[in-house]
Amino acid sequence: MTASTQETDALSILRMASADPDRMLCTAFMPHPARERAIVLLAFHNELLRVLQPARSSAVAGSLAGMVRLQWWREVLEGRRPPEHHLAPRLLETVVDGHLSRETLLRLVLSAEMELDSQARPDSAPAFDTWEQMLRDGAGALSVGMGEILGVREPERLNALERCGMAYGAGAMLRHWSVLEGGGRFLYPGPVSGLYQAGCAFAAQADAFTQQEEEHPAGWHLAALPLVLARRDLARHATAGQKAVQAGRPRGIGDKLAVMFAGWKAARRL
């Protein structure tokens, strides 16, 4: 591979990761090697989310095409298929080098498969447990992956990061509810009030862990930065409900400054 090709691939991966501006902002405070790996992980996650976008063809055909694509990624991660996508070698490198577990990446694939299956059966509403598992293996596993990249290995700390990710996922779903609903994405299987309560519960569980010890590793705090946005999204909903016009809009300066301040404090611990 030539230097020009490597540069082109790196720019492509950066563009893929930038589709998630919230988490990209959170990676800005990571040390350089970890940030590069985090961008690769974000790019992979966003590539999976692209599969979930409602297809232009029929729902069934779109679902089948999506499942084929997810199965391709599953086989690449399991070593049963050559890594022919420009992102795949970089992703597998983080696994081989011990910075990211294969199981975490496969959880992200599983979450996408669960959502795609729900899209294919719109008349069959899933149970809360199914939705929670999908969120745990999606937004939750993504936060776990960020923790692994930053050197977090203790199961209890990774579990707390999982809750941070789930709180962020629920808060973001609340924030963009009208856009997601109109776009055909799978949403919380119940009223918006139930989604808000679930998000608050996840955030409370993460907060309880942070208060158990006076000090957590800097890497844990950096990986937990999405919790800052989760708290703000949940608080905004508690104050204004669906009248809080946030859906589809970029983050305001208040949200960004809150993440920047928390990220600066966490980075100082390194």
C-alpha positions as CSV (number, residue, x, y, z in Angstrom):
1,M,0.0,0.0,0.0
2,T,1.4,3.4,-1.0
3,A,1.7,6.4,1.2
4,S,-0.9,8.2,-0.9
5,T,-3.4,5.3,-0.5
6,Q,-2.8,5.2,3.2
7,E,-3.5,8.9,3.4
8,T,-6.7,8.6,1.4
9,D,-7.9,5.7,3.6
10,A,-7.1,7.7,6.7
11,L,-9.1,10.7,5.4
12,S,-12.0,8.4,4.5
13,I,-12.0,6.8,8.0
14,L,-12.0,10.3,9.6
15,R,-15.0,11.3,7.5
16,M,-16.8,8.2,8.5
17,A,-16.1,8.9,12.2
18,S,-17.1,12.5,11.8
19,A,-20.7,11.4,11.2
20,D,-20.9,11.2,15.0
21,P,-19.9,14.8,16.1
22,D,-20.8,14.2,19.7
23,R,-18.4,11.3,20.2
24,M,-15.8,12.9,18.0
25,L,-15.8,15.8,20.4
26,C,-15.3,13.4,23.2
27,T,-12.3,11.8,21.6
28,A,-10.5,15.2,21.2
29,F,-9.1,14.9,24.7
30,M,-7.6,11.4,24.3
31,P,-3.8,11.0,23.9
32,H,-2.8,10.7,20.3
33,P,-2.4,6.9,19.8
34,A,-5.7,6.2,21.6
35,R,-7.5,8.9,19.7
36,E,-6.5,7.3,16.4
37,R,-7.9,4.0,17.5
38,A,-11.1,5.6,18.8
39,I,-11.7,7.2,15.4
40,V,-11.4,3.8,13.8
41,L,-13.9,2.4,16.3
42,L,-16.3,5.3,15.6
43,A,-16.0,4.9,11.9
44,F,-16.9,1.2,12.3
45,H,-19.9,2.0,14.4
46,N,-21.1,4.6,11.9
47,E,-20.6,2.1,9.1
48,L,-22.9,-0.3,10.9
49,L,-25.5,2.5,11.4
50,R,-25.5,3.2,7.6
51,V,-26.8,-0.3,7.2
52,L,-29.8,0.6,9.4
53,Q,-30.9,3.5,7.3
54,P,-34.2,2.7,5.7
55,A,-33.6,1.3,2.2
56,R,-35.0,3.0,-0.9
57,S,-36.4,-0.4,-2.0
58,S,-39.0,-2.4,-0.1
59,A,-38.5,-3.0,3.6
60,V,-37.9,-6.7,3.2
61,A,-35.3,-6.3,0.4
62,G,-33.6,-3.5,2.4
63,S,-33.5,-5.7,5.5
64,L,-32.0,-8.7,3.6
65,A,-29.4,-6.5,2.0
66,G,-28.5,-5.1,5.4
67,M,-28.2,-8.5,7.0
68,V,-25.9,-9.6,4.3
69,R,-23.7,-6.6,5.0
70,L,-23.7,-7.2,8.7
71,Q,-22.9,-10.9,8.2
72,W,-19.9,-9.8,6.0
73,W,-18.5,-7.8,8.9
74,R,-19.2,-10.6,11.4
75,E,-17.1,-13.0,9.2
76,V,-14.3,-10.5,8.8
77,L,-14.1,-10.0,12.6
78,E,-14.2,-13.7,13.2
79,G,-11.4,-14.3,10.6
80,R,-13.5,-16.2,8.2
81,R,-13.4,-13.6,5.4
82,P,-10.5,-11.4,4.0
83,P,-10.6,-7.8,5.3
84,E,-11.4,-6.2,1.9
85,H,-12.9,-3.0,3.2
86,H,-10.3,-0.2,3.8
87,L,-11.5,0.1,7.4
88,A,-11.2,-3.6,8.2
89,P,-7.4,-3.9,8.5
90,R,-7.2,-0.9,10.8
91,L,-10.0,-2.3,13.0
92,L,-8.4,-5.8,13.2
93,E,-5.1,-4.2,14.0
94,T,-6.5,-2.8,17.2
95,V,-7.8,-6.2,18.1
96,V,-4.5,-8.0,17.4
97,D,-2.5,-5.4,19.3
98,G,-4.8,-5.9,22.4
99,H,-6.3,-2.5,22.4
100,L,-9.9,-3.6,21.7
101,S,-11.6,-6.9,22.2
102,R,-13.2,-8.8,19.3
103,E,-16.2,-9.5,21.6
104,T,-16.9,-5.8,21.9
105,L,-17.0,-5.3,18.1
106,L,-19.2,-8.4,17.6
107,R,-21.6,-6.9,20.2
108,L,-21.9,-3.8,18.0
109,V,-22.7,-6.1,15.0
110,L,-25.3,-8.0,17.1
111,S,-27.0,-4.7,18.1
112,A,-27.3,-3.7,14.5
113,E,-28.7,-7.1,13.6
114,M,-31.3,-6.8,16.3
115,E,-32.5,-3.3,15.1
116,L,-32.6,-4.5,11.5
117,D,-34.7,-7.4,12.5
118,S,-37.1,-5.1,14.3
119,Q,-37.3,-2.9,11.2
120,A,-38.2,-5.9,9.1
121,R,-41.1,-6.7,11.5
122,P,-42.7,-3.3,12.2
123,D,-46.0,-4.9,13.3
124,S,-44.3,-7.0,15.9
125,A,-43.4,-4.6,18.8
126,P,-40.4,-5.9,20.7
127,A,-40.3,-6.1,24.5
128,F,-38.5,-3.7,26.7
129,D,-35.8,-6.3,27.4
130,T,-35.1,-6.6,23.7
131,W,-34.7,-2.9,23.3
132,E,-32.5,-2.7,26.4
133,Q,-30.3,-5.5,25.1
134,M,-30.0,-3.7,21.8
135,L,-29.0,-0.5,23.5
136,R,-26.5,-2.4,25.8
137,D,-24.8,-4.0,22.8
138,G,-24.9,-0.8,20.8
139,A,-24.2,2.5,22.6
140,G,-23.2,0.6,25.7
141,A,-20.6,-1.6,23.9
142,L,-19.3,1.4,22.1
143,S,-18.4,3.1,25.4
144,V,-16.9,-0.1,26.6
145,G,-14.7,-0.2,23.5
146,M,-13.6,3.4,24.1
147,G,-12.6,2.3,27.7
148,E,-10.7,-0.6,26.4
149,I,-8.8,1.6,24.0
150,L,-7.9,3.9,26.9
151,G,-6.6,1.0,29.0
152,V,-9.6,0.3,31.2
153,R,-9.7,-3.5,31.9
154,E,-11.6,-3.9,35.3
155,P,-15.0,-5.5,34.7
156,E,-16.8,-3.2,37.1
157,R,-15.4,-0.1,35.4
158,L,-16.3,-1.4,32.0
159,N,-19.8,-2.2,33.2
160,A,-20.1,1.4,34.4
161,L,-19.0,2.7,31.0
162,E,-21.6,0.5,29.5
163,R,-24.2,2.3,31.5
164,C,-22.7,5.7,30.5
165,G,-23.2,4.7,26.9
166,M,-26.7,3.5,27.4
167,A,-27.6,6.8,29.1
168,Y,-26.2,8.7,26.2
169,G,-28.0,6.5,23.7
170,A,-31.4,7.0,25.5
171,G,-30.7,10.8,25.8
172,A,-29.8,11.1,22.2
173,M,-33.0,9.1,21.2
174,L,-35.0,11.6,23.3
175,R,-33.3,14.5,21.7
176,H,-33.8,13.3,18.1
177,W,-37.1,11.5,18.6
178,S,-39.1,13.2,15.8
179,V,-36.3,12.8,13.3
180,L,-35.7,9.1,14.1
181,E,-39.5,8.4,14.2
182,G,-40.0,10.0,10.7
183,G,-37.0,8.2,9.3
184,G,-38.2,4.7,10.1
185,R,-35.6,3.9,12.7
186,F,-36.5,1.5,15.5
187,L,-37.4,3.5,18.7
188,Y,-38.2,2.8,22.3
189,P,-41.1,0.3,22.5
190,G,-43.3,2.5,24.6
191,P,-44.2,6.2,25.5
192,V,-41.5,8.9,25.5
193,S,-42.0,9.1,29.2
194,G,-40.7,5.5,29.6
195,L,-37.7,6.3,27.5
196,Y,-36.9,9.3,29.7
197,Q,-37.2,7.1,32.8
198,A,-35.0,4.5,31.4
199,G,-32.3,7.1,30.5
200,C,-32.4,8.5,34.0
201,A,-32.0,5.0,35.4
202,F,-28.9,4.3,33.3
203,A,-27.4,7.7,34.2
204,A,-28.1,7.1,37.9
205,Q,-26.3,3.8,37.8
206,A,-23.3,5.3,36.1
207,D,-23.3,8.2,38.6
208,A,-23.5,5.8,41.5
209,F,-20.3,4.1,40.3
210,T,-18.4,7.4,40.0
211,Q,-19.2,8.1,43.6
212,Q,-18.0,4.8,44.9
213,E,-14.3,5.8,44.7
214,E,-12.6,9.1,45.1
215,E,-10.4,8.5,42.1
216,H,-10.9,6.6,38.8
217,P,-8.3,6.3,36.1
218,A,-8.0,9.2,33.6
219,G,-8.9,6.8,30.8
220,W,-12.2,5.9,32.5
221,H,-13.2,9.6,32.8
222,L,-12.3,10.2,29.2
223,A,-14.3,7.2,28.0
224,A,-17.3,8.4,30.2
225,L,-17.5,11.9,28.6
226,P,-20.7,11.0,26.7
227,L,-22.4,10.9,30.1
228,V,-22.0,14.7,30.2
229,L,-24.2,15.0,27.2
230,A,-26.6,12.4,28.5
231,R,-27.2,14.3,31.7
232,R,-27.9,17.5,29.7
233,D,-30.2,15.8,27.2
234,L,-32.2,14.2,30.0
235,A,-32.4,17.5,32.0
236,R,-33.5,19.4,28.9
237,H,-36.3,16.9,28.4
238,A,-37.3,17.1,32.1
239,T,-37.6,20.9,31.7
240,A,-39.2,21.3,28.3
241,G,-40.2,17.8,27.2
242,Q,-40.9,17.5,23.4
243,K,-41.0,21.3,23.2
244,A,-37.2,21.3,23.4
245,V,-36.4,21.9,19.8
246,Q,-33.2,19.9,19.4
247,A,-34.1,17.1,16.9
248,G,-31.7,17.1,13.9
249,R,-29.8,20.2,15.0
250,P,-26.1,20.5,15.9
251,R,-25.1,20.8,19.6
252,G,-25.3,24.2,21.1
253,I,-22.3,26.0,22.7
254,G,-23.4,25.1,26.2
255,D,-23.3,21.3,25.5
256,K,-19.9,21.6,23.8
257,L,-18.4,23.7,26.6
258,A,-19.6,21.2,29.2
259,V,-17.9,18.4,27.4
260,M,-14.7,20.5,26.8
261,F,-14.5,21.4,30.5
262,A,-15.0,17.7,31.6
263,G,-12.6,16.5,29.0
264,W,-9.9,19.1,30.1
265,K,-10.3,17.9,33.7
266,A,-10.0,14.3,32.7
267,A,-7.0,14.9,30.5
268,R,-5.2,16.6,33.3
269,R,-5.2,13.3,35.2
270,L,-3.0,11.6,32.5
